[in-house]
Amino acid sequence: MRWDRETFLRWQAIAAEEDGAKRGGRQVKESGIGLYPAFHYWDNPELDVPHGESSIWWRDLVPNFKVLDPFALPQGAHFGVAYTTFCVNPTKYLPYLLQCIETVGGTIRRLAIPTGNGLGAALAILADEVGSEPVYAIVNATGLGAMALCGENTDMYPTKGQTVLVRNEGSAVRIRIAEGYMAYTIPRPGGGGTILGGSKDADNWDPSVDPELSAEIIKRCKELAPDLLNTEGEFDIVSEQVGFRPSRKGGPRISLERVPSLGREKPFIVIHCYGHSGAGYQNSVGSAREVLSLLNNQNAFESQESGRDDGAKGGPKL
């Protein structure tokens, strides 16, 4: 919850900055995030929101939250809320984050790191590839790669998801939790179309698109977002895709580990950050701040051990 809250508030700050930015008389929206009205429906609220709105922890976080009147619910739904929330267009947001890294002097290297000899050996190869500058700490955000890299074969697992991208950009987020399925339509800000979903299939590594599931997704979302249909009553489909959410038993791992490695006097300082399943974007800023806090605490600890007092003062901010 805290991670989600911190992310939401940071996105609000980004949106406010962009609302005030102009370039050549044109408003700049480079981040790929945007605020949209949202409608969330439950067919069986006694299972998911047994205490009504008091079961929804984020009701005090999002703007314009209200419980919908029964006449405003789709047929078969028995509880619903409206609010304002953020949507993310990954094709814009990820380059935006990359640009933020480069702006403060960060560089990007693409490397293939072998995992067969354990985490310490992999980190030693990584450090050698970086070059002459010493590696102080490594953030391990490898997702499902942690299965091999960290020996997480028993705790990490994929949750397969399938979605359909359609051409028109929706005017709102719509989510319906029904018996045995969840349907949603999520706009991608900046002309990125709308994502229709979805599915959650744990421990499924099959990368192929299931045509029958796509047909079910399209059928359910026609009822949710008829405004996106063309004159023939169909969606203009751009693509169908499959992804694998990096799920982990017990939830995400964010922790500091000192990993010994042959040929090094001191162990590597590794901060693990993986296993967020389908909540990666909404957890992202809060998770990153926790990583940063662990690193700053480590800096302060080492400063005390060495008799220095500069520690993490003036350290990085997020």
Secondary structure as the mmCIF struct_conf table of DSSP 4:
data_model
#
loop_
_struct_conf.conf_type_id
_struct_conf.id
_struct_conf.beg_label_comp_id
_struct_conf.beg_label_asym_id
_struct_conf.beg_label_seq_id
_struct_conf.end_label_comp_id
_struct_conf.end_label_asym_id
_struct_conf.end_label_seq_id
HELX_RH_AL_P HELX_RH_AL_P1 ARG A 2 ASP A 19
TURN_TY1_P TURN_TY1_P1 GLY A 20 GLY A 20
STRN STRN1 LYS A 22 ARG A 23
TURN_TY1_P TURN_TY1_P2 GLY A 24 GLY A 25
STRN STRN2 ARG A 26 GLN A 27
BEND BEND1 SER A 31 SER A 31
STRN STRN3 ILE A 33 TRP A 42
BEND BEND2 ASP A 43 ASP A 43
HELX_RH_AL_P HELX_RH_AL_P2 PRO A 45 ASP A 48
TURN_TY1_P TURN_TY1_P3 PRO A 50 HIS A 51
HELX_RH_3T_P HELX_RH_3T_P1 GLY A 52 SER A 55
HELX_RH_3T_P HELX_RH_3T_P2 TRP A 57 ASP A 60
TURN_TY1_P TURN_TY1_P4 LEU A 61 LEU A 61
BEND BEND3 VAL A 62 VAL A 62
TURN_TY1_P TURN_TY1_P5 PRO A 63 ASN A 64
STRN STRN4 LYS A 66 VAL A 67
HELX_LH_PP_P HELX_LH_PP_P1 LEU A 68 ASP A 69
HELX_RH_3T_P HELX_RH_3T_P3 PRO A 70 ALA A 72
BEND BEND4 LEU A 73 LEU A 73
HELX_LH_PP_P HELX_LH_PP_P2 PRO A 74 PRO A 74
TURN_TY1_P TURN_TY1_P6 GLN A 75 GLY A 76
STRN STRN5 PHE A 79 VAL A 88
HELX_RH_AL_P HELX_RH_AL_P3 PRO A 90 THR A 103
TURN_TY1_P TURN_TY1_P7 VAL A 104 GLY A 105
TURN_TY1_P TURN_TY1_P8 GLY A 116 ASN A 117
HELX_RH_AL_P HELX_RH_AL_P4 LEU A 119 VAL A 130
BEND BEND5 SER A 132 GLU A 133
HELX_LH_PP_P HELX_LH_PP_P3 PRO A 134 VAL A 135
STRN STRN6 ALA A 137 ASN A 140
HELX_RH_3T_P HELX_RH_3T_P4 GLY A 143 GLY A 145
HELX_RH_AL_P HELX_RH_AL_P5 ALA A 146 LEU A 149
BEND BEND6 CYS A 150 CYS A 150
TURN_TY1_P TURN_TY1_P9 ASN A 153 ASP A 155
STRN STRN7 MET A 156 VAL A 166
BEND BEND7 ARG A 167 ASN A 168
HELX_LH_PP_P HELX_LH_PP_P4 GLU A 169 GLY A 170
BEND BEND8 SER A 171 ALA A 172
STRN STRN8 VAL A 173 ALA A 178
TURN_TY1_P TURN_TY1_P10 GLU A 179 GLY A 180
STRN STRN9 TYR A 181 PRO A 187
TURN_TY1_P TURN_TY1_P11 PRO A 189 GLY A 191
STRN STRN10 THR A 194 GLY A 197
STRN STRN11 ASP A 201 ALA A 202
TURN_TY1_P TURN_TY1_P12 ASP A 203 ASP A 203
BEND BEND9 SER A 208 SER A 208
HELX_RH_AL_P HELX_RH_AL_P6 PRO A 211 LEU A 224
HELX_RH_3T_P HELX_RH_3T_P5 PRO A 226 LEU A 228
TURN_TY1_P TURN_TY1_P13 THR A 231 GLU A 232
BEND BEND10 GLY A 233 GLY A 233
STRN STRN12 ILE A 237 ARG A 248
TURN_TY1_P TURN_TY1_P14 LYS A 249 GLY A 250
BEND BEND11 GLY A 251 GLY A 251
STRN STRN13 ARG A 253 VAL A 259
TURN_TY1_P TURN_TY1_P15 LEU A 262 GLY A 263
BEND BEND12 GLU A 265 LYS A 266
STRN STRN14 PHE A 268 TYR A 274
HELX_RH_3T_P HELX_RH_3T_P6 SER A 277 ALA A 279
HELX_RH_AL_P HELX_RH_AL_P7 GLY A 280 SER A 306
TURN_TY1_P TURN_TY1_P16 GLY A 307 GLY A 307
BEND BEND13 ASP A 309 ASP A 309
TURN_TY1_P TURN_TY1_P17 GLY A 311 GLY A 314
#
